[in-house]
Amino acid sequence: MCLCMAPGMHGQTVFVEQYASQADVRLFLTQNRSDADIEVFRVPYRSQAAAEKGLWFETPYRSQADWRIVWVPYRSQADCVVYMAPYRSQARPNRCFARKGEASR
């Protein structure tokens, strides 16, 4: 199951869950850009988050999140593979994510 922004939603605010059963999506972090389904850049302010540009804001509050994620230790456990871009300009739109409730890609 892969997730993304619903139409009309502007930000990509995520909350990191401790357990996979509580998350909307399971992510694996890769060090290789070419292996990634999505490339994201973490922004310091919620207002800067933009899913269509691959910009994520990590909120400390579950209720403020668009998505609840969990980082998994093995690629085989993940719904999506993520590369954290070191520069904002390297982020690219989330290809892996689809609307909540829809079937997998």
N, C-alpha and C positions, 0 to 999 in steps of 0.2 A: 504494500500500500504506500503510495507516495502522495504527498500533500502540497498544496500551493495556496496562493492568495485567491480569495473569492473576488469577483468583480466589485468594484467600489471600495475595496480595502486598500489603503495606501501604504501602510507600514508593514514591516516584517519584524514584529516584536516576538521574541522567543523566551521561554522560561525553561531552564534545565531541570528536569525531574531526576530523582535519584533512582527510581525503578522503571523499567521498561513498560510494565503494566499500566503505569500512569501517564505515559507519553502518547502523543498523537503520531509521532514518527521516531524511528530509531536511526541514528546517524553514526557513521564511521568516519573518523578524521584521517585523511591521507596526507602524506608529505609531498606527494607527486601530483602536480597540477593536471597532468594528462590523464590520471586515473579517476578524476572527480566527475560526479554527475553535476555538481554545482560548485561555484566558486563564490564565496561570500567574504565580505569585509565587515568587521564589527565597528559600528559607529558609537560615539560616546553619548549621543542624545537621541531620545525616542523620535523626535521630530525629523531626524535625518534618515530614519529607516525607510527603505523603499524596496519592495520585493522585486519590482520590475528592473531594478538595477543591481540586485544581489547585495543590498545593504541591510544588515541585521543589527537590531538593538537587543541586548540581553537584559531583561527586566528581572528584578529580584522578587517580583510579585506574580504569582500564578494567575490571578484574576486580570492582570493587565496584558497578558500574552495573547497573541494571535495563534501561536502554536506552542505546544508543550513538547519538548524534545528530550531525548536521552542519548548520551554518547555510549556506544557499545564497543567492546574491546576487539571484536572480530568482524571483518568485512562481511562474512556470510550471515551475520545476525542483523545487518543493516538494511533499511529500506532505501537509503541514499548514501552516497559517498561524498564527503564534503572536503574541499580545500579552502583553508583560511588564507585569503590573499593578503600579502603584506602591505599592499597599496590599494587605495580606494579605486583607482583606475583599472585594476585587474579584476575586480568583481564583475560577474556576469549574471544575467537573469537566471532565476531558478527554473531549470528545465525539469527537474525531478519532481517538483511539487504539483499536485492537482487539488481541486477543491475538496474540502472535507465531505465525506460521504460518497464520493465517486469511486469508481473502480480503479484499480492500478493502471499504470500507463501501459 
